[in-house]
Amino acid sequence: MDRTRRALFALPLALALAPAVLPGAAQAQALGLAEISAYLNQLQTAQGGFTQVNADGTISTGTIYIKRPGRVRFEYDPPEDSLVMAGGGSVAIFDRRSNENPERYPLNQTPLSIILAANVDFTRANMVTGHTSDGSTTTVTAQDPDHPDYGSIQMVFSANPVELRQWVVTDNAGTQTTVILNNLATGMQIAEGLFNIRAETSNWN
């Protein structure tokens, strides 16, 4: 599995990059699951930079576009010539090093579908497998309760205001990749064409 594909299927160095926390910070500052669900449900569009830390220790950077529900686009910076996008219920991985059409997978079989769902509800039974706070950030680990074999996503949120800062996706083979978000802006207009896999396939070729 190449580095680009892991962005969705296997999104721990991230914890080392997280904000430092003073010893003895109050656990009471943990964000509640309902509060985090509400934050994601009101997050309609977002754009910013990302740093991806792959399981082999390599690092990639790029720009991410999110348009909930069900749409995300990862544009990788040079020297990588690749693209990952989700739209229309599918995920496509584009790589110019390959002469073949993009790889495609059902979005609902990837852990990232959990935060791209139309209605995020972390209070649902058996969805959340971990919920902790270090006093500065809140970490939530979630899975599809009907298909835990698809893997899990561990998300880190800051408070005041609530903001998604990073995630680590673990696939069904135990492979992990981290995505750290930076300068994430929300509420802007994002063109639907950025998530059109068929059109992108034509342009890519």
Summary of the structure (lengths in Angstrom):
residues: 205
radius of gyration: 16.4
end to end distance: 21.9
largest distance: 55.0
contacts: 632
relative contact order: 0.25
helix: 21%
strand: 39%
